[in-house]
């Protein structure tokens, strides 16, 4: 396969994957609601169930992870420039993002206990 043809397949695969993820999400959400109705729950019980499932700290967790991701890229690029080794960016990216996930989870649990 020539390199020019690979560039054509990337957007096609991207849209197929995004479409598959969206269809799966809506199918599973519909299936979950159908199972709740089949159990005989009334509308008020279903509303309470979904209100209970919402995460009030989602944006805060996303922000912590995004900051850690950015720090990982920045620190990795600085280390790569200073040492001329190419492994620093992926190493710091995964490390800082992992630390961001852990910190976001700990902060969310602490804030849930305060409520």
Legacy VTK file of the C-alpha trace (Angstrom):
# vtk DataFile Version 3.0
C-alpha trace
ASCII
DATASET POLYDATA
POINTS 115 float
0.000 0.000 0.000
1.362 3.376 -0.952
1.748 6.087 1.710
-0.656 8.380 -0.157
-3.508 5.903 0.198
-3.004 5.574 3.965
-3.906 9.252 4.356
-7.284 8.535 2.754
-8.112 5.736 5.186
-7.385 7.688 8.366
-10.468 9.985 8.181
-12.659 7.082 7.078
-11.584 4.931 10.020
-11.907 7.916 12.363
-15.528 8.545 11.377
-16.364 4.832 11.523
-14.938 4.508 15.030
-16.707 7.662 16.254
-19.965 6.422 14.739
-19.557 3.005 16.331
-18.895 4.537 19.742
-21.964 6.801 19.500
-24.264 4.015 18.307
-23.025 1.728 21.087
-23.508 4.455 23.709
-27.095 5.190 22.671
-27.947 1.495 22.322
-26.655 0.638 25.789
-28.368 3.673 27.319
-31.656 2.664 25.692
-31.171 -0.917 26.846
-30.541 0.200 30.439
-33.716 2.274 30.469
-35.695 -0.565 28.955
-34.478 -2.929 31.694
-35.553 -0.430 34.370
-39.007 -0.230 32.798
-39.194 -4.030 32.569
-38.464 -4.239 36.308
-41.646 -2.266 36.877
-40.129 0.949 38.187
-42.282 4.041 37.898
-41.124 7.301 36.308
-40.163 8.905 39.628
-37.965 5.954 40.629
-36.225 6.032 37.264
-35.564 9.788 37.621
-34.104 9.232 41.095
-31.921 6.408 39.772
-30.426 8.565 37.015
-30.032 11.604 39.290
-28.090 9.381 41.678
-25.811 8.193 38.851
-24.647 11.696 37.850
-21.178 12.695 38.991
-21.183 16.278 40.307
-17.376 16.398 40.225
-16.927 15.305 36.600
-15.634 18.646 35.320
-13.267 19.037 38.263
-11.820 15.567 37.657
-11.510 16.281 33.939
-9.702 19.543 34.709
-7.197 17.864 37.025
-6.478 15.190 34.424
-6.137 17.789 31.641
-3.660 19.845 33.703
-1.630 16.711 34.487
-1.670 15.774 30.787
-0.409 19.231 29.824
2.306 19.131 32.475
3.367 15.707 31.207
3.744 16.986 27.660
5.566 20.126 28.774
8.004 18.402 31.112
8.596 15.650 28.552
9.397 18.135 25.800
11.775 20.049 28.062
13.573 16.848 29.057
13.697 15.701 25.435
15.270 19.010 24.367
17.846 18.938 27.142
18.873 15.266 26.778
18.130 14.535 23.074
16.396 11.287 24.095
13.019 10.637 22.467
11.461 8.536 25.209
10.817 11.434 27.621
7.547 12.696 26.125
5.611 9.389 26.257
7.122 8.513 29.634
6.167 11.780 31.315
2.845 11.941 29.485
1.685 8.573 30.817
3.199 9.150 34.243
1.664 12.582 34.790
-1.703 11.529 33.357
-1.765 8.500 35.659
-0.934 10.715 38.620
-3.705 13.074 37.477
-6.240 10.230 37.478
-5.192 9.203 40.972
-5.311 12.760 42.337
-8.691 13.430 40.697
-10.116 10.261 42.216
-8.778 11.076 45.694
-10.061 14.662 45.575
-13.519 13.519 44.395
-13.754 10.942 47.201
-12.723 13.527 49.764
-15.318 16.008 48.467
-18.047 13.325 48.471
-17.313 12.632 52.146
-17.629 16.351 52.946
-21.131 16.471 51.424
LINES 1 116
115 0 1 2 3 4 5 6 7 8 9 10 11 12 13 14 15 16 17 18 19 20 21 22 23 24 25 26 27 28 29 30 31 32 33 34 35 36 37 38 39 40 41 42 43 44 45 46 47 48 49 50 51 52 53 54 55 56 57 58 59 60 61 62 63 64 65 66 67 68 69 70 71 72 73 74 75 76 77 78 79 80 81 82 83 84 85 86 87 88 89 90 91 92 93 94 95 96 97 98 99 100 101 102 103 104 105 106 107 108 109 110 111 112 113 114
